């Protein structure tokens, strides 16, 4: 159940299922905070590279998508490692 509560907001707010091109206000803020938004956008950038639909489909530049995705991976890897070692020490 906990996994679904973490996955569904990512699916709906990242633009995987519902287009978010014209999102504004709180919805735009939430979509920009979702890591999956940048991963999906990077995949779209690679897929539509060189086609006429690229500008209509891709939200951000591929470099920004790659940097944000790498930053999220680095930050959460560090947090996960610290929490795991803390939990193992006090087991």
C-alpha positions in Angstrom: 0.0 0.0 0.0 2.8 2.4 0.9 4.5 1.8 -2.5 1.3 2.8 -4.3 1.0 6.0 -2.4 4.5 6.9 -3.6 4.2 5.7 -7.2 0.8 7.1 -8.2 1.6 10.8 -7.5 4.7 10.4 -9.6 2.7 8.9 -12.5 0.0 11.5 -12.4 2.2 14.6 -11.8 5.2 13.7 -14.0 3.4 13.8 -17.3 3.5 10.1 -18.0 -0.3 9.7 -18.2 -1.6 13.3 -18.3 0.1 16.1 -20.3 1.5 18.8 -18.1 2.6 21.4 -20.8 0.1 24.0 -19.7 0.2 23.4 -16.0 0.2 26.5 -13.8 0.2 27.4 -10.1 0.4 24.6 -7.6 0.2 21.9 -10.2 3.3 23.4 -12.0 5.1 23.6 -8.7 4.3 19.9 -7.8 5.4 18.7 -11.3 8.7 20.5 -11.1 9.4 18.8 -7.7 8.8 15.3 -9.1 12.0 13.5 -10.2 10.1 11.4 -12.7 9.1 14.5 -14.6 12.7 15.0 -15.7 13.4 11.3 -16.4 10.3 11.1 -18.6 11.2 14.3 -20.3 14.8 13.1 -21.0 13.3 9.9 -22.5 11.0 12.0 -24.7 13.9 14.2 -25.8 15.9 11.2 -26.9 12.9 9.6 -28.7 11.8 12.8 -30.5 15.3 14.2 -31.2 15.4 15.6 -34.7 11.7 15.4 -35.4 9.2 18.1 -35.8 7.3 17.1 -32.7 10.3 17.7 -30.5 9.4 21.3 -29.5 5.7 20.3 -28.8 6.7 17.3 -26.7 9.8 18.1 -24.7 9.4 20.4 -21.7 13.0 21.1 -20.7 16.4 20.7 -22.4 18.1 17.3 -22.2 21.0 18.7 -20.3 18.8 20.1 -17.5 16.9 16.8 -17.4 20.1 14.8 -17.0 21.5 17.1 -14.3 18.3 17.1 -12.3 18.0 13.3 -12.6 21.6 12.8 -11.6 21.2 15.2 -8.6 18.1 13.3 -7.4 19.9 10.0 -7.7 23.0 11.3 -5.8 21.0 13.0 -3.0 18.7 10.0 -2.4 21.5 7.5 -2.6 23.4 9.4 0.1 20.2 9.7 2.3 19.4 6.0 1.8 22.9 5.0 2.6 23.0 7.0 5.8 19.6 5.7 6.9 20.5 2.2 6.2 23.8 2.3 8.1 22.0 4.0 11.0 19.4 1.3 11.0 22.0 -1.5 10.9 24.1 0.0 13.7 21.1 0.1 16.1 19.6 -3.2 15.1 
